[in-house]
Amino acid sequence: MNYIISPLQPQTDQATIKPKLDIAYFFGKIGFRELFLSRYVSWNDENWRSEILGMIATVGEGDVVIYQIPTYAAPEVEEAIVELVHKQKAKIVAFVHDVEYLRFPDQYDKAEVLRFLSSFDVLIVGTERVKSQLTADGITIPMVPSGPWGYRQPIEYRRPTFSQNIHYAGNLVTRKGGFLQNVPEGLHLKVYGSADGDVNLPYSLADSVEYLGSYRQEELALALNNGYGLLWDADTDNHFDDYARINMTHKFSLYLSMGLPVIAFNQSAIGKYVNEQGWGLGIDSLDNLPNLLEGITEDDYNHLVDKVADVSSLIRNGVHNQMAALQIVLAVKGTMPF
């Protein structure tokens, strides 16, 4: 039997819980049984190890368990899950949504995170660049890059219409969204989200930015019906976030699920992906974007939309992630090599 562990925690407008719920849903479609564990298990139950044992009671020898991390549970809880699954003589695979010592180097101990990652049998990571960085930092267990995250979308695909509107959705904290105070004239950037839940942003916005606040998923999907989706993580000094250069962001899949061509930093892993696949525009600076958009005709735009439409249904069905999961299941069972 194959299993996937998902965290139980409150919903939020930030991309913390939805990606994990979506992955579990898509893996359920290919035979994985979902197991649940509260993110707060050690806070409210002195017998928290018993709760873990209850969760994995049906896991047995030869089974494969995928554990989605980070869960932001207490470290002793996360470590115990790996330990106890191994005691059941099963294999445990980490589906790594984010690598926290790379994302927040001042907040997480690199050696501690690497030790935890190395305790798994296999890692599923977002991009080849993340795999390369982890290898350089000493990870020796097998790693499989999964490509874009699947995105379960309640709104049916509707072909986007030609427009120079640019949509930007996500967490608008200063280190990621501070660039919004420097967006050049000549652009119309429609922005959705909050700064860690606060709609009073900690910086001013350029005149070319229209801030629309925090939207529910269905509202946001309906709004993304024209123009482009922007992937840009930079602070008020326009320093592009180092982690955003290598990781696979969830908003990439949001845009693709709605059929929007993507605008991305051409030196990032996703920017390279966008250029190779023809799913949008890879740029080196927002300052060059007004002139670039002026040169794109409606026919040019529709050609990009056609390219994105080819992958949109794959994103909506989590196919990239399903393929990665099936690959590691076959590999750890010894029926195919890594």
MISE-935689 format. One record per atom (N, C-alpha, C): residue in one letter; x, y, z. Coordinates in steps of 0.001 Angstrom, whole numbers, plus 524288, in hexadecimal, padded with zeros to 5 digits. Last residue first. Example, Ala and Ser with C-alpha at 12.3 -4.5 7.8 and 13.67 -1.06 7.14 Angstrom:
2
s832327F73681BA8/s835667FBDC81BE4/s832648001E81EBE/a833867E9C681E78/a8300C7EE6C81E78/a833907F31C81E78/
END
This chain:
338
f841D7811AB7D89F/f8417A817537D8CD/f844A1819887D43C/p83C568064B7D204/p84095809317D48E/p83F5780F047D4E6/m831527FE887D5DB/m833E0801DB7D203/m83818804FB7D4C9/t82E837F8297DDD7/t82CD47F6947D8A9/t82EBA7FA497D45D/g8302C7FA747E85F/g8342C7F7947E57C/g832A47F5EF7E011/k82A2A800B57EE0E/k828A07FB397EE10/k82C3E7F7E27EAB0/v82E6580A1A7EBAE/v82F78808077F0F5/v82DAD802687F17C/a82AC680B0E7E11A/a8305B80AC77E255/a83155808587E7BA/l81FFC80B8E7E1A6/l8226D8074C7DEB3/l82826806A37E02E/v81F64814C37E794/v81D2980FE37E993/v81F9C80B3C7E6CD/i8240481C327E116/i826BD81ABB7E5EF/i8247A815B17E83F/q81CC581C4B7D8BB/q8224681B137D7C9/q824F58195E7DCD1/l813AC81F8F7DD87/l813E981A487DB5D/l819838189A7DA62/a816C7829E37E00D/a81565826287E422/a815BC820887E22F/a8184B82E4D7D628/a81CAB82E017D9CE/a81B98829F07DE0C/m80E0D82D8F7D23D/m8124E82AC27CF9D/m8170582A2B7D337/q808D4834517D914/q8078082ECC7D8F8/q80BD882B917D675/n80D5A83DD97D627/n80E5583BB87DB60/n80D0B835EF7DBAB/h8095283EE77CC01/h80EFB83F107CCEF/h8105083C8B7D230/v7FE5883E927CDB1/v800F783A517CAF0/v806DF83A4F7CBE0/g7F6478444B7D260/g7FAD8842C87D567/g7FE3F83EB17D2DA/n7EE20848567CCF0/n7EDA6842DE7CE86/n7F283840D47D153/r7F0FC852457CA75/r7EC06851987CD3C/r7EB4B84C047CF29/i7F9F6850197C497/i7FA6F852A67C9AC/i7F582851BD7CCE2/l7F52F84BED7BBBF/l7F8EA848B87BEB9/l7F99E84AF27C432/s7EF7D854587B811/s7EC9D84FD47BA1C/s7F02C84C2D7BD31/s7F7E385B087B4FB/s7F42C85C8D7B90A/s7F14C857DF7BB59/v7FDFF8588F7ACA1/v7FFBC856AE7B1BF/v7FBB3857AA7B5FA/d7F8CA85CCC7A42B/d7FA93857627A3DA/d7FC0A8552D7A92D/a7F78B8672A7A6DA/a7F2F2863C17A6FF/a7F48285E047A6DF/v8014586B4D7A494/v7FFD886A817AA0B/v7FB27866D47AA81/k8009886BBF79998/k804B5868A879C1F/k80340867647A1C7/d7F845872B079848/d7F7E686D577963B/d7FBDA869C5798E6/v7FC9F87BB079C8E/v7F8268794479F2D/v7F7758739E79D59/l8043287DF7794F7/l805D087C9C79A44/l8016E879C979D29/h7FD528804C78CC4/h8010287BF778C28/h8030487A3879184/n7F8798890A790A2/n7F5678844579003/n7F8DB87F8378F2F/y800D18903478FF4/y7FE9C88EBE7950A/y7FB9F88996794A0/d8020E8910B78529/d8066088F2D7886C/d8044C88D2978DA6/d7F84889557782AF/d7F9B589030780AA/d7FE2C88DD4783D4/e7F92A89EEF787A4/e7F52F89B477897C/e7F652895C878780/t807058A1AE78964/t801EC8A236786CF/t7FE0C89E5B78921/i8102E8A82A79089/i80D7B8A3207901B/i8080D8A3F978DDB/g814C48B1AB79277/g8161B8AF0678D95/g8135F8A9DA78CC8/e811A08B47479C4A/e80FAD8B78D797E6/e810A78B4D1792B5/l817A48ADC77A262/l812098ACB77A1C5/l80FB28AFB879D33/l8216C8B2CD7A198/l820C28AD6B79FB6/l81B018AC3E79EC4/n81FB08BC697A653/n820E98BC3B7A0BD/n820208B6CC79E7C/p81D998B8E07B0D4/p819CA8BBF17ADCD/p81ACC8BBBA7A7EE/l826F28B3007B407/l8220D8B0617B2D4/l81E2A8B3BE7AFBE/n830068B70C7B793/n82FB88B5FB7B1F6/n82A578B40E7B03E/d82E968B7827C23E/d82F218BC6D7BF62/d82E9A8BBAB7B980/l82F298ADAE7C61C/l829F58AFC97C51A/l82A378B4D87C1FE/s838F78A59C7C060/s837918AA2F7C375/s832078ABDF7C222/d83A0D89CDB7BA7F/d83E1A89DCF7BE65/d83CDE8A2747C1E1/i830358931D7B75A/i832658985F7B716/i83695899067BB40/g8290888A7B7AFF0/g82D3D88ACD7B3BB/g82FE9890117B324/l81BCC888367ADD4/l8203088BB07ACCC/l8241E88B547B140/g815A187C2E7AA54/g81558881AC7ABCD/g81A538847E7AA79/w81778872127A7C6/w812D28731B7AADC/w81255878D07AC79/g81F7086CA67A290/g81C4F8707279FB2/g81750871EE7A27D/q82658866217A779/q82149863F27A618/q81DE4867A97A2E8/e82F0B86C997A93B/e82FAE8679F7A66A/e82A7C865967A45C/n82ABD874E57AF06/n82D1F875D17A9E8/n82D74870D47A6B2/v8276986F927B808/v823A68727D7B4DE/v825CF873647AF5E/y8310286BD17BBDB/y82CE7868287BA6A/y828F986AC77B6BB/k835E08752D7BE66/k83846871B47BA86/k8343A86DE07B867/g82EFB8787A7C629/g82FBE87B9E7C174/g83224878737BD12/i8307E870B77CDB4/i82B7B870FD7CAF9/i82BF2874367C606/a83AB3872F77D0D6/a8397486DC57CEC3/a8346186DE97CBAD/s83E9187FEC7CC6D/s83C6887C3B7D036/s83B5D876F97CD99/q84138886FA7C50B/q8458A884437C79F/q843AD8807E7CBE0/n8383688BD07C1A5/n83A9D887F67BE28/n83F3F8851D7C091/f82CE488CB77C8D8/f8326388E447C8C0/f8357388A327C5BB/a8210788C2E7C130/a8247488A6F7C56E/a829FF88C7D7C49E/i8141188B947BDCA/i818AD88EE87BD75/i81C1E88D9F7C21F/v80BEC8826C7B74F/v80EC0883FD7BC04/v81347887977BA97/p7FECC8816B7B29F/p80469881987B1A6/p807268841A7B651/l7F49587AA77B92B/l7F74B87F9A7B84E/l7FCF187EBE7B6B4/g7EE5A8722A7BBB7/g7EFC3872EF7B643/g7F2B6877EE7B51E/m7EC8F86F877C5BA/m7E8B4873067C356/m7EA248746F7BDBA/s7F546869AD7C7D8/s7F02C8671B7C843/s7EBE286A5A7C5C9/l7FD3E871167C71E/l7FCB286D327C2F6/l7F75C86A8E7C32A/y7FB7D8769C7D094/y7FAF8879327CB85/y7FA23875407C71D/l7FD3E86E607D7F0/l7F863871627D7E2/l7F795873D87D289/s8077986BA17D5C9/s80353867F37D46D/s7FDF986A917D477/f80C4F874887D9AC/f80D46872EF7D447/f808E086F607D273/k809F3874537E419/k806EE877E87E0D8/k807EE876F47DB07/h8111786D757E875/h80BC686BA27E7AF/h808AF86F3E7E412/t81E1B86C6A7E315/t81A1986F257E611/t8149D86D547E49A/m828EE865BE7E499/m824308654F7E179/m81FBA867B57E497/n8357D86CA27E5D0/n8312D869457E77E/n82CB28692E7E390/i83D8D873517E2D7/i83E3E86DAE7E215/i8394A86A7E7E301/r83B3A87DA67E497/r83E3687C637DFDC/r83E46876887DEC2/a836E887E397EE31/a8335587E577E9BE/a8361F87D377E49B/y83FD687F057F454/y83CF787A147F444/y83945879CB7EF9A/d842B38897D7F291/d84630885357F0F8/d84349880067F098/d83AAC8934C7ED4E/d83B7688F837F17C/d83E9C88AD47EF9B/f8405E89E4B7E7C4/f83D24899AB7E6D3/f83E9B895757EAC4/h83FBA8AAD67EC18/h842F18A6237EC62/h83F6E8A1627EBD0/n83A658B42D7EC42/n83A478B11F7E76D/n83E328AC927E773/d8392F8B8817F5AE/d83DF28B9F97F2E3/d83E8F8B6FA7EDC9/t830748B3A97F96D/t82FF18B9217F7E2/t834C18BB367F518/d831FE8A6A67F3A2/d830F28AA4B7F7DF/d830AB8AFEA7F5D8/a82B6089D067EBC8/a82FAF8A0AD7ECB6/a82E1F8A4967F0E2/d826CB8946B7E3B7/d82794894BB7E960/d82C55898297EA5F/w81DD7891827DA69/w82213895347DB9D/w82267895BB7E182/l8163388DFC7D0D5/l8193E88B667D4EB/l81DFA88EDE7D5FD/l809D6891C67CC0D/l80F39893447CD34/l8117388FFF7D1A6/g801D588E5F7C184/g802EA88D9B7C70D/g808AA88EA37C812/y7FAC4896887B847/y7FF278933A7B9DB/y7FF34892857BFCD/g7EE98897A57B1AA/g7F3E4899707B291/g7F796895307B45C/n7E39E892277B8C0/n7E5F8894F37B455/n7EBA48963C7B59C/n7DF9688DF47C1A7/n7DD0F88C867BCB3/n7DF4588F617B7FD/l7DF5188D377CD4E/l7E3CF88C1C7C9E2/l7E1DF88A5D7C483/a7D5FE88DEB7D295/a7D8A8892C47D129/a7DD16891E37CD49/l7D363883AD7D4A3/l7D011886A17D107/l7D2BE88BA17CF32/a7DB218815D7DC01/a7DB0987E957D707/a7D7C08817B7D2F8/l7D801887EA7E439/l7DCFE888CC7E192/l7DD11886277DC40/e7CE99883637E72E/e7CEB4888C97E55A/e7D3AF889D97E240/e7D203879917EA83/e7CE78879EA7E610/e7CE7187F6D7E3C1/q7D8A287C4A7F31D/q7DAA18797D7EE8C/q7D72787A2C7E9C5/r7D6EE889AB7F77F/r7D62E8840B7F7FA/r7D7C38816D7F2DA/y7E07B893DF7F816/y7DC15891537F57F/y7DBB488B9E7F725/s7E48989F7B7FDCD/s7E4CC899CC7FE15/s7DFD3897657FBD4/g7E6FB8AAA87F52E/g7E6268A7FF7FA22/g7E6628A2197F9AC/l7E99F8B00B7EC6C/l7E43C8AE377ECCA/l7E3268AB1D7F1BD/y7F0E98BA557E7AB/y7F09F8B6707EBD1/y7EAEA8B50C7ECE3/e7F70C8BD347DCA0/e7F1B38BD437DEA9/e7F1388B8E57E2AB/v801FB8C48A7D8F7/v800188BFEB7DBC0/v7FA8F8C0DB7DDBC/s805FA8CD947D53D/s8048D8C9A97D156/s802698C4AD7D3BF/d809518D3417DDAA/d8045C8D4CD7DB38/d802728D0C37D74C/a80E538CA4C7E773/a80EEC8CDB07E2E8/a8099A8CEEB7E08B/l80BAD8CA7E7F520/l80B2B8C8017F004/l80BE48CC087EBB6/s813248C96C8012A/s80F9C8CC1F7FD95/s80F958C9527F854/y812E88BF3880ACB/y815AE8C28F8071B/y8119B8C535803AD/p80D808B77D8102F/p811938BA6F812EB/p814DF8BDE480F55/l7FF7E8B7BC80E54/l804B98B62880CB0/l808E08B9AA80F1E/n7F5618B320813D3/n7F82B8B81C81436/n7FDF08B70F8132D/v7F2478A90D81408/v7F1658ABD880F23/v7F3A28B16380F4A/d7F88D89E718195C/d7F7718A3FB81A42/d7F6DD8A6C88150A/g7FBD78946D8170D/g7F6928952A8190B/g7F4F989ACA819DF/d80603896308134A/d8052589293817B0/d7FFE48938981A4C/a800F389F5780CA6/a8062289E8B80EF0/a8057C89B4F813E1/s7F8BA89A6280260/s7F9A389D4C8072A/s7FF3E89C54808E1/g7F22C89B1F7F5C9/g7F4C0898777FA15/g7F53B89BEF7FED3/y7F4A389FF47E915/y7F10089D4A7EC94/y7F41F89AB07F0FA/v7F5898A9F87DF8D/v7F80F8A7137E3C2/v7F3FA8A4FF7E795/k7F8378AD397D2EC/k7F3DB8AC307D681/k7F5B78A8527DA9F/l7FEC38B6897CC26/l7FF9D8B1E37CF4B/l7FB428B1647D350/h8015C8BB9B7C0F0/h7FCBF8BB617C459/h7FD068B6357C739/l80BE08C41A7BD01/l809C48BEEF7BE33/l804BE8BF8C7C153/g80EEF8CE297BC31/g80DD78CB707B750/g80BF08C5E97B812/e818FC8CF377C5DD/e814648D13D7C31F/e813B08CE387BE04/p81DE28C4267CD57/p81E588C8967C9BA/p8191B8CA5A7C782/v81D798C1E77DAD5/v81B9E8C0177D5BD/v81B818C4B57D1EA/n820988C3AA7E502/n8240E8C5787E0DA/n8224C8C3CB7DB67/q81A778BF1F7EC2A/q81ADA8C4C97EC95/q81E158C7187E81D/l81BB98B4C07EA55/l816EA8B7297E864/l816EC8BD187E90A/f8241B8B0987EF4D/f825098B2DB7EA25/f820468B5C17E80D/g820328AB6F7F7F3/g821FD8B0CA7F884/g823018B3927F364/g81D4C8A1147F7E9/g81A148A4BD7F501/g81BC88AA5F7F554/k824FB89BAF7FD9D/k822EC8996D7F8CF/k8201C89D727F56B/r827C18A16F80635/r82BF889EBC80370/r82A2A89C6F7FE42/t81DFC8A54E809E0/t821CB8A8C380764/t825D98A5D280438/v812D189D618063A/v816AE89F46809FF/v81B138A21880718/l80A8C8996580087/l80CAC89E7E7FF0A/l810498A0C180332/n8080088D847FAD5/n8096088FFF7FFC6/n80C67894FB7FE9B/g7FFF888F157EF2B/g8035B88C667F2D5/g8041488F417F7E6/a7FFA2892F97E1CA/a7FCE8890F07E668/a800CE88E5A7EA0C/y7FE2789B617D7AD/y802118998E7DB6E/y7FF4D897F77E06B/h7FBFA89D6F7CA33/h7F9E289BD87CF41/h7FE4C899D07D2B7/i7FB558A73E7C0ED/i7FED08A3827C378/i7FC9E8A26F7C8E2/n7F5A18AAC87B4C9/n7F5468AA577BA7B/n7F9118A62F7BC72/q7F5488AB0C7AA4D/q7FA658AC227AC9A/q7FA208AC357B28E/s7EE288A0B57A410/s7EE598A5687A74A/s7F4008A6397A8F9/f7E5E58972A79EEF/f7EA7089A8779E07/f7EA0C89F897A13B/t7E07488DF07A801/t7E012891A27A3A7/t7E4D68952D7A37F/p7E1438801B7AAD6/p7E2418859B7AC13/p7E1F5889037A72F/r7D75E876B57AA9D/r7DBC6878CF7A7B9/r7DC9187E957A90F/r7D532870497B632/r7D2FC874057B276/r7D783876A47AFB4/y7D345865067BD9C/y7D6BF867E87BA24/y7D39886B677B681/e7CB22866AC7C900/e7CC8F8641A7C41E/e7D02C867947C0D7/i7CEF0867897D606/i7CCDA86A627D18F/i7CEB8867C77CC8A/p7D45A861C97DD4B/p7CEB4861227DD15/p7CC2B863D17D86B/q7DFDC85AE87DBBD/q7DD5F85FDD7DA65/q7D77785F2B7D9FB/r7EB34856B27E103/r7E5A98554E7E0A0/r7E28085A517E020/y7F6DD855877DB89/y7F38C8599E7DDCA/y7EDDD858297DCD5/g803BD850087DD0F/g7FE5884FC27DB4B/g7FB1A853EB7DE08/w80FB9856D07DB05/w80BE3854887DE8B/w80697854257DBC6/p818D4853CA7D0C0/p814CB8572A7D30E/p8112B854337D6BC/g822D184A537D49C/g8209784E377D114/g81C388512D7D3C0/s827B6843317DB0D/s82262842047D95A/s82047845C97D550/p833CA83C977DC3F/p8310E8418C7DB61/p82BAE8408A7D901/v837BB833D27E58D/v834DC834047E09F/v8324C839637E022/m842EA82E5C7EB8D/m83F39832B87EB35/m83CD0832C47E5C6/p84921825467F44C/p846DB826A17EF35/p842F682B197EF98/i8528582AC67FD8C/i84E42827377FC33/i84BF3828D07F6EF/t859AB8327A7FFC8/t85B6982E2D7FC69/t8571482A567FB0B/i85C2883F8E8023D/i8581083B89801F8/i859C5837577FE14/g863A18479A80226/g864D2842B2804B9/g860A083E8F804BE/d862BA8506F7FC60/d862C7851238020E/d8632E84BFB80505/a861ED84CC57F25C/a8669984FC27F3BA/a8671F850677F99F/t857CE8489C7F33D/t85C49845287F24D/t8615B847DE7F3E4/l85219851C67F448/l8522B84E0A7F88D/l856B284A307F801/q85410856317EA62/q855BF858E77EF1E/q856088552D7F3BE/s84F8484EC57E3B9/s8552284FE77E353/s8572B8528A7E83B/k844EE84F807E6DD/k847CF84A8E7E751/k84DB184B867E73C/v84305859CB7E3D7/v842AA858577E959/v8459E853417EA48/r84455858877D90E/r847D585C007DBF2/r8479F85AF97E1C8/e83C408520F7D61A/e841978500B7D5B4/e8455D853737D8D4/t8317F853C87DF43/t83481854F17DA8B/t839D8852447DAA5/g82C1484F6F7E81C/g829648523A7E3F2/g82C64852B47DEE4/v82DA1841EE7EC6F/v82E978478C7ECC5/v82C5384A347E7F5/i82CAB8372D7F414/i82A678398C7EF65/i82AF283F707F014/l8363282EA47F940/l833CC833D17F958/l8315F834FD7F40C/v836E68228B80066/v836F08255F7FB6B/v8349A82AC97FC6A/d837A081FDB80AD4/d839BF81C45806E5/d83A5E81EEB8019E/f83BD582920814BD/f83801826BD8113A/f83ABB822F480D7B/s843F182DE2819A8/s8418E8297481C5E/s83D6F826B28190F/s846E2836A681462/s849E6831DC81359/s8479B82D1C8160C/l8407B83E2A818CB/l83F8483C8181367/l8423E8375881239/f8459683F18822AC/f8403783D3382251/f83F0A83B3881CC9/r84F528431E81FA2/r84F1383E1C8226A/r8499D83BC982207/l84C1484C9581B4B/l84E8E848A5817EF/l84E6F8434881A80/v848668519C8244F/v844C68506C8200D/v8470784C3281C81/e851DA8526382A0D/e84D5684F9682C35/e8497F84E0D827F4/a8583285873823B6/a859C985319824EC/a8553584FE4826F0/k8526A8621682394/k8536F85F1681ED0/k854AE8596382003/d848918669E82B23/d84DD28647382B6E/d84EB7860C1826D0/y8417F87204827A1/y841D186C568280A/y8477E86A92827F8/q8424587CC182684/q83E8D87AAD82A4D/q83F03874CD82B34/d848878800981EAF/d8498688246823E0/d8461E87FE682818/p844B787B408159D/p849CC87999817BD/p84AF787BB981D2B/f83A51877AD81109/f83B2487B4A81566/f84056879F38180B/r83C3D871188085A/r8383F8752B80814/r839168796380C32/l843AA86A3780BB5/l844B286D4580708/l840F3871E3806A8/y83EEA865EE81439/y843EF868878151E/y845A786BA281052/e83592861A080FB7/e8355C86642812FE/e83A9F868E1813FF/v8310185E8C8043E/v835AE85D5180749/v836C48621180AB2/d823F485A7380180/d827D185E958022D/d82C5B85C8C8056B/h81FA7850C27FF0B/h81D4B8557D7FCDD/h8210D85A1C7FD37/v8238C844B47FCEE/v825B2849837FF25/v8234B84E3C7FC66/f81FA58395D80123/f81E1E83CEB7FCF4/f81F5B8425E7FF01/a8278582F3D80548/a825F6834A280661/a824748375880153/v8241A8224C807F2/v825E58260280402/v8241482B738059E/i827018167680DE7/i8248E81B9780E76/i8274881F8280AE8/k823BE808FA80E4F/k826FC80D2B80C2A/k824148125980CD1/a82225800C8819BD/a8204680341814EC/a824388075881326/k823657FC7182366/k826297FA0D81EEF/k823FF7FBF1819B7/q82036801CA82BB1/q81C357FE7B8294A/q81E5C7FB9D8247E/k828C5807E982D36/k8281180379830C9/k823D27FFC282EDE/h826C280F92825C4/h82B0380BD7824D8/h82A988071782875/v81EC4814B682B0A/v81DA3812238260B/v821E080E28824CE/l824818189483388/l8207F8149583472/l81ECA811E082F72/e82B8B81FDC82EDA/e82D6A81B818320F/e82960817298326F/v8249A826FA82A22/v828608240D826FA/v82A3381F31829E6/i81F5F82A728333B/i81C708281582EEA/i82015824CC82B87/a8274E82EFE8391F/a824DC82A2E83AF8/a821C88277A836AA/e829668381583392/e82D6783402833DB/e82B1282ECD8358F/e8201983D9083561/e821A083C218300B/e825A3837BC83011/v820B783EA284055/v81C5283BD883DEB/v81DD783A0B83877/e8298F84483841F7/e8297A83F3A84419/e8250283BF8841E1/p826C484E2283D18/p82AB184AAA83AB3/p82A8C8452183CCB/a81905850AE83C63/a81DCF850A183F80/a821B684CCE83D18/a814CC8544382F5A/a8140E851C183467/a819348520983768/y81688857CC825AC/y8170A85B9F829E6/y815238597582F13/t817638515581D74/t81230851B081FCD/t811FB85602823E2/p81E5D852F18115A/p81E0A8534481707/p8185D8538D818DC/i8199A8461380D9A/i81C5C8499281125/i81D9484EB080E5C/q8123683AD980D37/q812C58401180AFE/q81538843BC80F04/y8160882E4680B55/y8151B8321980F7F/y816318378C80D4A/i811FE8224E806CB/i813E48277580542/i8123982B6280967/v815638156B8087B/v812A8819CF80AE2/v8152B81ED9808F0/v813E2808C98040E/v8167680DC78030B/v8130B8122180540/d8161F7FBBF80949/d812D280021807C3/d8162680504806D0/g81CCC7F45480D37/g81C857F4E880791/g8190E7F950805B2/e815587F20681879/e81A367F10E815B4/e8195D7F17080FC9/g80AFD7FBA981A60/g80DF37F6EA81B5D/g812BB7F664817F6/v801508035782042/v8060E8034481D02/v8094C7FE8081E6F/t7F9548041F82721/t7F89C80066822D1/t7FD648001081F3D/a7FCC680BCC82E26/a7FBD08067483009/a7FB6B8028082BA3/i7FF128162D82D6E/i801D0812A5829DB/i800E780CE882B36/m7F8C181ABD83525/m7F83B81C6E82FBC/m7FA9A8187C82BFA/g7FC818161E83E2A/g7F72F8151183C67/g7F66B8167C836BA/l8065B81AA883E94/l805E4814FD83DE9/l8006B8137983C26/i803548250584078/i8061B823A483BA5/i8059581DD083A93/e7FEE6823D484A51/e7FBAF825B084602/e7FE348246F840BE/s80775820CC8500C/s8033781D0584F51/s7FFA881EB184ADE/r80CE782A0C85036/r80F23825A684D4A/r80B018217284C52/w806B683051856C6/w806CD8315385125/w8093B82CE784E0A/n802568311C860CF/n8036882BF985E88/n803D882C5185899/e7FF9683B0E862FF/e80487839418653A/e80608833DF86321/d7FAA9843C985A9E/d7FA2A83E3C85BE2/d7FF6583C4E85DF1/n7FC0784D7F8567C/n7F71F84C7785944/n7F68A846CA85AF0/w8056A84E9C85183/w803A6852E5854D5/w7FEFF8515E8583D/s80749846BC84AC9/s80A49846A684FA7/s808A684AF985360/v8003A849378424D/v7FF91844828456F/v8027B844D084A9D/y7FE77850D683B02/y7FF138527B8406C/y7FF0784DE184437/r7FC6984C878318E/r8013F84F8183203/r80276850BA837BF/s7F6FD83FDF8322A/s7F6938455F83385/s7FBF0847E0833D4/l7F6D8837868277C/l7F93E838A482C84/l7F8E683E7882D8D/f7F17782D8381F85/f7F156832E382177/f7F3F68333E826CB/l7F311826C681372/l7F355826BA8191D/l7F3BB82C5E81B02/e7EDB18214480805/e7EF34825FB80ADD/e7EEEF8251A810C0/r7F31C818487FF4F/r7EF608190980398/r7F13881D9A806EC/f7F493818A77F198/f7F6C0819BA7F6C1/f7F25881A7C7FAB5/g7F066817447E77A/g7F070812EA7EB28/g7F2DE813DE7F073/i7EFBE81FD47E15E/i7F31381B907DF68/i7F40B817817E3B3/k7E991826B97E6AE/k7E7AD824FB7E191/k7EAF5820877DF5E/g7EFAD829737EF0B/g7EB51825E47EFF6/g7E929823AA7EAEA/f7F5E1830C17EA69/f7F82D82BA57EB74/f7F3F4827A67ECB6/f7EEDA8391D7EA1A/f7F0C3836E87E531/f7F332831897E607/y7ED8483ABD7F505/y7E90A839887F1A3/y7EAE7836E87EC98/a7F7AD83D557F817/a7F51F838AC7FA41/a7F085837007F6E0/i7F8E6846A37F275/i7FC4A842287F158/i7F9C883D257F35F/d7F12A84CDA7F75E/d7F0CB84B8E7F1CE/d7F417846C57F079/l7F50584DB78017E/l7EFF584B37800A0/l7EF58849977FAEC/k7FE528531D7FF51/k7FE8984DDF8019B/k7F96384AF1800E2/p7FACA85CB57FB1F/p7FE1B859317F802/p7FE3E853A97FA22/k7F476860A8803F3/k7F22685EE97FF01/k7F5C885B677FBD1/i7FB288640380C2D/i7F83585F2F80CB5/i7F62885D2D80776/t800E086CBB80860/t803298693180C2E/t80052863FB80C5B/a80018876CD8027C/a800C08719480035/a8038286DF28040C/q7F63887E6C80920/q7FB9487D748077E/q7FC16877C2805B0/d7EC9B87F1080D2F/d7ED22880F8807D9/d7F2B088059805D7/t7E966872CC813B2/t7EBB6877F881399/t7EBED879D380DF9/q7E3AD8693681C5F/q7E46F86B798173B/q7E6A8870F8817BE/p7EA4086273826F3/p7E65486602824D1/p7E7B9867DF81F5A/q7EE47854ED8252A/q7EF1D85A2982732/q7EB2185DD1824BD/l7F3C2848DC823F4/l7EED384B6A82536/l7F011850B6827A4/p7FC2184446819AE/p7FB48846EC81EAC/p7F5B6848E881F36/s7FD038373A8148F/s7FB9983CB7813DE/s7FABE83F4281928/i803C682CDD80F05/i8026A82F8A813E0/i801738354D812B9/i8004C8225E80721/i80237827B380740/i8003982A5180C32/y803BF815338034D/y80125818FE806AB/y8036481E6B805CE/n801A3808E17FD5B/n8045280DE97FD4C/n8011A811E78004E/m8034B7FB5980000/m800008000080000/m8036F804DA80000/
END
